[in-house]
Amino acid sequence: NERMNGALLPSAREYFHCYGLTPEMLGLAKPDAIVMHPGPMNRGVEIDSDVADGPQAVILPQVTFGIAVRMAVMGILAGN
């Protein structure tokens, strides 16, 4: 909610209704679509928990591999 101070939408519920990723919205995607999110995630504001924890979500591997990739890039840039 701290990210929404001064927003044009009056509530987190309305924001989710307009922009949140719900199972219904995901149902409009191709069957092999994957769900990614870099985190931190605002469940119920950006993404429904059923979607975030569902079979199409690759969020945990994305976060895990993202840390390793960023560390490798920083090492290369630092000349290590």
PyMOL commands that set and color helices and strands:
alter all, ss='L'
color gray80, all
select helices_A, chain A and resi 2-4+12-19+23-26+49-52+59-77
alter helices_A, ss='H'
color red, helices_A
deselect
rebuild
show_as cartoon
